[in-house]
Amino acid sequence: MTGRYDDDALVGKLAATYDFNVHVMGYVGWSTGYKGEGIAATLGLTQAQFEQLPAPAETTSRLEAGLTTTLLH
């Protein structure tokens, strides 16, 4: 099979923390992810099927925020 697939993606993570005092810390973060298109090579597909049926690429975004404490420690 000679199907050719080429892709690229920019992924990363940005995060920050802030110490409110010795017992409380806040954090926030944002990240992205990517999984390129693909297909199982063991499916026994013809060339025409292979060129038309790749699984599409997937992208994700995640936002996370929270507080951590040692008040009960």
C-alpha positions in Angstrom: 0.0 0.0 0.0 1.3 3.4 -0.9 -1.1 5.7 0.9 0.8 8.6 2.5 -0.4 10.6 5.4 1.4 13.6 6.8 0.3 15.8 9.7 1.7 17.9 12.5 0.4 19.5 15.7 1.4 21.9 18.3 0.8 20.6 21.8 1.7 22.0 25.2 0.9 22.8 28.7 0.8 26.1 30.6 0.5 26.1 34.3 0.8 28.5 37.3 0.7 28.2 41.0 0.3 30.8 43.7 1.0 30.4 47.4 -1.7 32.3 49.3 0.0 31.5 52.6 2.0 28.6 54.1 -1.1 26.4 54.2 -3.0 27.2 51.0 -1.8 27.0 47.4 -3.8 27.7 44.3 -3.1 26.3 40.8 -4.4 26.7 37.3 -3.4 24.9 34.1 -4.3 24.5 30.5 -3.0 21.8 28.1 -3.7 20.5 24.6 -3.2 17.0 23.2 -3.2 15.4 19.7 -3.5 11.9 18.3 -2.9 11.6 14.6 -5.0 9.7 12.1 -4.4 6.1 11.7 -5.8 2.7 10.8 -5.0 -0.9 11.8 -2.6 -2.5 9.4 -4.1 -5.9 9.9 -7.6 -5.3 8.6 -6.8 -6.6 5.1 -8.0 -3.5 3.3 -7.6 -2.8 -0.4 -5.6 0.2 -1.6 -8.9 2.1 -2.3 -10.3 1.3 1.1 -7.1 2.3 2.9 -7.1 5.7 1.2 -10.7 6.4 2.1 -11.0 5.1 5.7 -8.3 6.4 8.0 -9.5 7.1 11.5 -9.6 10.9 11.9 -7.1 12.8 14.0 -8.2 13.8 17.5 -7.4 16.9 19.5 -8.1 17.7 23.1 -8.0 20.7 25.5 -8.0 20.6 29.2 -8.5 23.3 31.8 -7.7 22.5 35.5 -7.9 24.7 38.6 -7.9 24.1 42.3 -6.6 24.6 45.8 -4.4 22.5 48.0 -4.2 22.9 51.7 -2.4 21.6 54.7 -5.0 23.0 57.1 -6.0 19.5 58.4 -2.5 18.1 58.3 
